[in-house]
């Protein structure tokens, strides 16, 4: 059955909110990259989260371009793809050593070029019919988004064990919750299950993280965590790298 789309006035406020949230989400990493540019070194920061985010935005961009009336999805993720490409370029330029530069380049080649290229070629030349193409792309996007939304949950175990929120920054959890909620609401109005399911899960997982944060936020152990947002984001990079290796053949955001 063809996908249905609501009148624009019913989702226009959600479109504006989602676009702004997406912009904030990608721009929140700007201080890290200004630091990289000023020091001319990536130091201990890892590129894996940004490589995975670029793959996620590229797939959703493709989904938005393929789906009728998917301009909002394409526009939002097109902006995200540009921002993540800039971030990855800085990682390649200012890599602390050649080994780190090669590692980043391999991740980009395997995931952002290789995996995305396979998806694009398969859905373009091997799948007939627009509805089937949308379904396949949507399923892949949904799986990756769920993986990316779920990856920060690894910090929850650390928080509970250490009784400290140092490695689970509030704003990361808050924007996961808000982003998932806005996209899930849009998906309900747009009757788009591929957007609705992963972002509904993302909203739920973000809510869990906020509850855990509220429980442990006054812990004395975690009282020094005020400025740890970017550090925490990159602290999970090694996990994301290993997960990317295991899921690279089919894949989450990383999820709204």
Secondary structure, 3 states (H helix, E strand, C coil): CCCCCCCHHHHHHHHHHHHHHHHHHHHCCHHHHHHHHHHCCCCCCCCHHHHHHHHHHHHHHHHHHHCCCCHHHHHHHHHHHHHHHHHHHHHHHCCCCHHHHHHHHHHHHHHHHHHHHHHHHHHHHHCCCHHHHHHHHHHHHHHHHHHHHHHCCHHHHHHHHHCCCCCCCHHHHHHHHHHHHHHHHHHHHHCCHHHHHHHHHHHHHHHHHHHHHHHHCCCCCCCCCCCCHHHHHHHCHHHHHHHHHHHCCCCCCCCC
